[in-house]
Amino acid sequence: MKGNGIHMQDNDSTVSASEADSQHPNITPRTSGASTPNTLEQEYDHAFDHATLEEDYFNEHLPQYEADNQDHLPKDQPHSHDDESIFCAILPQRRAVWMEKGTKIKLSALAAGALIDAAVLVPKNLSLYPARSHTPPPGPTDPISGVLSAAHGTVGGVVMGVADYPIEITKMAKADRDVAAGLATDFALDSGKGVSRIVGTGLKAPMDMTLNISRGFGNLPKLYGDETVRKEEKVTGIASGLGAAGKGFGLGLYDGITGLVTQPMNGAKKGGVGGFFAGIGKGLGGVVCKPAAGAVGLTAYTFKGVYEEVQNKRDDHLKSTLLGDGKRESKKCSEEDRLVIIERWFSLVQSAEMGEKARYHGVSLSILTETGVKNATAPSLYGWMFEDINHSGDGGLYGELLTNRAFEGSDITFGSIPGFTGNSIVWQENECNPTGPVITGYKPLGNSTIRLDNYRPLSHSHQTVLALDIPTTVNTSTTPVGFANMGWWGIPVSPQTYNVSFFIYPNQFRNQNKLKTEITVSLQSNLTGEIFASKVIPAQSWNVVNYTHVTAQIVCDVQAPNTNNTLAITFDPKETAGQTYYFDQISLFGETFKGYRNGLRKDLAEHIYDLGPKFLRWPGGNNLEGYSFQRRWKWWETIGPLEERWARPGNWQYYNTNGMGLLEFLEWTEAMEAENVLGIFSGYSLSDGNGGNSAEYPLTEEAMYPVLKEALDELEFCMGSTDTYWGAKRAEYGHPEPFKIQYIEIGNEDWFSKAYPFRFKYLYDGLKAAYPDIILISSAYNENPTYTIDLPPGSMWDTHHYEEPKFFINQFDFFDNWQERTNNTNVTIMIGEYSVYQVDTPSGAVNFSNPPDLHVSYPRMISALAEGVYLLGAERNPNVVKLSSYAPSLQNWNWYNWTPNLIGFDADPAHTVLSTSYWLQKLFNAYRGIESVTVENTEGDFGDLYWASSAEEGKVFLKVINVNGTEVPLKVDVESSWTSVNGTIMSNPDPNGFNFKNNATAIVPRPLNLTSSYPIGNGSWSWNVPAYSITVLQFNL
């Protein structure tokens, strides 16, 4: 079975408690296929599957290299093994061992080897990374502390050399013979390393001791205020060591003797008589300490010169080894891999050159708040797109905590089969019936069994139920019997009130002797069985004709240590021995967003709400269209009581419960005060995911009328009065007040189809006649090379882009004069789906097979930069671009089939990760004026920086993006008088950095730390814009 982490059973199978325990030790992730990385580590592992030479270099050489040079590495040197900055700029999953001297680009051995083989680089332009620093450290403050410090270092080195001996001997003593033999070999090798460390420490001891004594004597006068102490000379080899020794001795004598005269004189000038006597003291101290420092330094710096010369030879050997190994690694790569390395190199060099150009030229901007052209900004520009993909709905945002609550369907995988055209089902969770019911997510408790049953359906739409069989043999047991549901890869248990509900029906024949039974519902640990909270449902006689709907609340006041928990429904074994019960629609909800019944998972919804989305585009997306006409999203099957709704196989290879139905979407927008962008079925289906030209309704008005009627009925449910049929239904289901629908999108990505021009015009005319004030959106324009849609004035075009960073940057000016350029008067644009999907390539063609060296699995800093530039282009054209939404929006860490996404999550709210693209949208949405403002550039141009400005009462906002690798000087003039400036910035030194679990706040907006926040002269202000940064400046008028 492929990609399935929860055990699957056939419909008529039974599962014993002991079997279930082995099958369900915990919840494990499911994926859509082996090629989909589920973790950050897996994503890195996919890239360039060769031996990682750099790991060996860092593990074997760098620790000793750092230990040998800890006094010489600068304090801000990024040499921590967990530091993102130590990775190769071209192959970010590999360690950097080189730095190119001109561009300062860090390279792995493999990357350097490929570039040298291609004659792009020459070895002389490479230096080891991290480089040894020859800058002398501050040193001890006096000779005594110098002696102690040197002694401590020497003893520490010796101790480290011998520390492993007892441990290794103990391992050999405890191990069996075969393991001990291997450990003995390792011990012999490690012994050599230990001896080497001890000998090396011993040889360094004289140098360390004399250097620290010399530095201590040299620094001692500083304690008494002597400002004439000279800086220590750099020593890079034997020649400079001898020079430093001789120079230090001579100057030490000179400074010490002359200080007897110069120190009192200088003291008298600064402090009069008191200064004179203080100078005498400084002179007397100097005449002792400075010659002493020089005398000891004769030996110390000679030792230091010899030591550095040895280190230089060692570095030369390392360079030779790494160059050779890098070339050998390069030859193992395919030609395609080498081309990728070369392409990325030139891209990085170009970025560095652009940064250099910007750094030297800078940008000067004038914000024309008084004389410039102003346009009203698009009030609903930033919104949210949702469809149930990546288990973003069921198992995600939808508040239901139990998996497979009604046994409605199961997972499948589509793929290709030789000999057949297009997609076919290549794996199915239910081995007999694709998408058929399974018992996934359940386990029996006590000595009971569970199975699926079709003889006692709950309703016409719920034909399969869970049967719980309790054997007669449990009548002597005290262990509760029943079953547990393990949730969507776990259940978060925290202090709150949980709502439990289910339908129950007794087997009258087996239960006739005792129809009245008590039930306990509890939240338990799946690991230990600990009960965190429970509720007893009093004994009652269950209805023997129809199912009984049971509801209960579990009040929990504890926090579980993890999410590997279950909801258990149990009986007393002595009271129920020999009985059978049937269950369906088994449900558990925690607290929902704003308390809506059947509502949204609170923590995820709050993240969306914090973003401030102005609209919600729903219900999709491909999931609207279905993989067949019959299995499309039928809105009337998603309303009413849950037990009467029809679930469906969704377009993303798992079953949709439709618990998040039409009314729930409308209540979502109501709760978040957002506009509705409602997608309606347009007569096109993806037909098993085959995409282009898959399945379309016949091109006649008679064939298309049911599609139009379906949409009109849906709008009546949303907006109709309670006097209408569907408006009355809405009231019956709890919401008599009508909702507002401002936007209707006709289909989704219909450019894949052949006949959208006919279907669009027919539906547009029919909908416009009934609802003239609604803005109708076309899901296609000119994407299909065989036609261009005639967009009526007042309509909108939905454009989608999953592209490379350079595409979005190059499209910065795409919306400028778009209406005039395309002759689309009064037609506007919705950017309905967008994201950086892969890294830049020479061709710019996106590879949707997601090769790991190209695909961007998590939004990176470069993603936010490029998407931000694109959105600035939209903000600059508010008369053209009215709506925008990133897609997809949510990714369940445990099961997903599309990356990247705005938010990643699992059952534990603490694991939620808000991506760089999320923070970009939040930042841009939070700082938008009511009018766009003209900005003139008097120096510099787009490319150096990208910018846009808007204003509101008392504030002017300037958004600035630097996509370059160096800072760019910025000068701003504001026509209106202003008093102060502040700002918010999001930046990262590595453009490929991203947020991930356990480092979720690596890249987030932060308050801008400005050294100058006030106007100078005529209202100018200057600031250096950091590399790879997105900044919002607020000028307060």
Secondary structure, DSSP 8 states (H G I E B T S, - for coil): --S--S----TT--EEHHHHHHH-SS-----S-TTS--SHHHHHHHSS-S--HHHHIIIIIHHHHHHHTTTTS-TT----TT-GGGB-SSSTTSB--EEETTT--EE-HHHHHHHHHTTS--GGGEEESS----S-----SSHHHHHHHHHHHHHHHHHHHHHHHHHHHHHHHHS-HHHHHHHHHHHHHHHHHHHHHHHHHHHHHHHHHHHHHHHHHHHGGGGGT-----------SHHHHHHHHHHHHHHHHHHHHHHHHHHHHHHHHHHHHHHHHHHHHHHHHHHHHHHHHHHHHHHHHHHHHHHHHHHHHHHHHHHHHHHHHHHHHHHHS-HHHHHHHHHHHHHHHHHHHHHHHHHHH-EEEEE-TTTS-EEE--TT-B-EE--S-TTSIIIIIB-B-SSSSS-----EEEE--TTSSS-EEEEESSSSSTT----TTEEEESS-EEEEESSS-SBTTB--EEEEE--GGGGG--S-EEEEE-TTT-----SEEEEEEEEEEE-HHHHTT--EEEEEEEEEETTT--EEEEEEEEEEE--SSS-EEEEEEEEE----SSS-EEEEEEE-HHHHTT-EEEEEEEEEE--BGGG-TT-BBHHHHHHHHHH--SEEEES-SHHHH-SSSTTS--GGGSSS-GGG---EE-TTSSEE---S-HHHHHHHHHHTT-EEEEEE--SEE-TTTT-TT-EE--SSHHHHHHHHHHHHHHHHHHH--TTSHHHHHHHHTT--S-----EEEESSSGGGSS-HHHHHHHHHHHHHHH-TTSEEEES-SS-STT------TT-EEEEEEEE-HHHHHHTTTTTTTHHHHHT-TT-EEEEEEEEE-B---SS----TT--TTTB--S-BHHHHHHHHHHHHHHHT-TTTEEEE--S--EEETTB-SS---SEEE-SSGGG-EE-HHHHHHHHHHHS--SEEE-EEEEE--BTTBEEEEEEETTEEEEEEEE-SSS-EEEEEEESS---EEEEEEEE-SSTT-B-BTTBTTSS--EE---S--S-BTTTEEEEEE-SSEEEEEEEE-
